[in-house]
Structure formats: C-alpha cells, structure tokens
Amino acid sequence: MDFEFNFGWMVAGLVIAAVGGAVVFFYRPIAENLANGASSYERIKLFGVIAIVVGLLVTANLHILVLQLLVKFITGK
C-alpha cells in the first residue's frame, strides 16, 4: 500500500485527538456524571489517552496500515 496524505483524514484525526484531550482534561466531571464516580477515574483517563493515540494515527493516515496488519494477523493471509 502506498502512503497518501489526505487533509480530510488529518482534520478528522485532529478532532478525535482534541476530544480525547478534553476527556483527559475533564475526566472527573465525566466520571461522576456518566460513570460510577471515583472508581472509574483512571478508566476514563485511559479512554481519553487511547482516543488521543487513535487521533494521532488518523492524523498521519496510518490507521489504514494498522487495520491491514490487524486483518492479516487475524486471517493469516
């Protein structure tokens, strides 16, 4: 697969990373209102960090490469 930069994916990745950053920044109110409170603070921060990593992969248009490797690993082809 050839690498091809795309501005649409870059913008989408930046939005995903920004939302993940907001989740990490505002994890306490999110955990208290949407989850079980103090028992899920770390889990909410983890989801935010995962969203930031996925956003950076999408920004660099590398998510397709990761998905292809995952499918090849699962199917064995």
C-alpha positions, 0 to 999 in steps of 0.5 A: 500500500502506498502512503497518501496524505489526505487533509480530510483524514488529518482534520478528522484525526485532529478532532478525535485527538482534541476530544480525547484531550478534553476527556483527559482534561475533564475526566472527573466531571465525566466520571461522576456524571456518566460513570460510577464516580471515583472508581472509574477515574483512571478508566476514563483517563485511559479512554481519553489517552487511547482516543488521543493515540487513535487521533494521532494515527488518523492524523498521519493516515496510518490507521489504514496500515494498522487495520491491514496488519490487524486483518492479516494477523487475524486471517493469516493471509 
